[in-house]
C-alpha cells in the first residue's frame, strides 16, 4: 500500500502547482505542501519537454530548476519501471501515464492526478 505522505505528481498537477492555477483544488495543494516527499518523475519532465518542443504546451524556465525550487524530489526511470510499465494492463494508452503508474506501484507512492482512468490500476491515487 502506498504511503500517502509520499506523493508522485502527474504532469497536469505539476503544471497547475507551478502556475498557481485554481484548477489545483485546495485539498490537493495542502496534501502536496504537507507531504513527507513529493516526487516528479523523469517521465513528466520528458513529457513537458516533448510537448513544449511541438508547441502543444508553453512552459517557461527549466523544469529541473522548477523541481528543485519547489523542493520536489526527482524520480529517475529505472529498467524495473520500464518493464513494469510495459506489463501493465491496457487501461490507459499514454506511455507517460503508464510510466507514472509503474513508478507509483514499485516505489509505493500515491499518484496525484486528474485522470480518473488511472484509478483502474492497482495503485493509490489521489484524484483531483
Residue pairs with C-beta under 8 A, 6 or more apart in sequence:
1 108
1 124
2 104
2 108
2 109
2 110
2 123
2 124
3 36
3 108
3 109
3 110
4 31
4 110
4 124
4 126
5 34
5 35
5 36
5 37
6 35
6 36
6 37
6 38
6 39
6 107
6 108
6 109
6 110
7 31
7 32
7 35
7 37
7 38
7 39
7 109
7 110
7 111
7 112
7 126
8 38
8 39
8 40
8 41
8 75
8 100
8 103
8 104
8 107
8 109
8 110
8 111
8 112
9 17
9 32
9 38
9 39
9 40
9 44
9 72
9 112
10 44
10 97
10 100
10 111
10 112
10 113
10 114
10 115
10 118
11 44
11 47
11 48
11 96
12 23
12 113
12 114
12 115
13 24
13 28
13 32
13 112
13 113
13 114
13 128
14 40
14 44
14 48
14 72
15 21
15 48
15 57
15 59
16 23
16 24
17 24
17 29
17 32
17 70
18 66
18 70
23 114
24 128
25 128
27 128
28 112
28 126
28 128
31 112
31 126
32 38
32 112
37 73
38 71
38 72
38 73
39 72
39 73
39 74
39 75
39 103
39 107
39 109
40 67
40 72
40 73
40 74
40 75
41 74
41 75
41 77
41 99
41 100
41 103
42 74
42 75
42 76
42 77
43 77
43 96
43 99
43 100
43 103
44 96
44 100
45 63
45 64
45 67
45 74
46 96
47 96
48 57
48 59
48 63
49 63
51 57
51 59
52 58
52 59
64 74
67 73
67 74
75 103
75 107
77 99
77 103
80 106
81 99
81 102
81 103
81 106
82 99
82 102
84 102
84 105
84 106
85 95
85 98
85 99
85 101
85 102
88 98
88 101
88 102
88 121
89 120
89 121
91 117
91 118
91 120
91 121
92 98
92 101
92 115
92 117
92 118
92 120
92 121
97 113
97 115
97 117
97 118
100 111
100 113
100 118
101 111
101 118
101 121
101 123
103 109
104 110
104 111
104 123
104 124
104 125
105 121
105 122
105 123
109 124
110 124
110 125
110 126
111 118
111 123
111 124
111 125
111 126
112 125
112 126
112 128
113 125
113 126
113 127
113 128
114 127
114 128
116 127
118 125
119 125
119 127
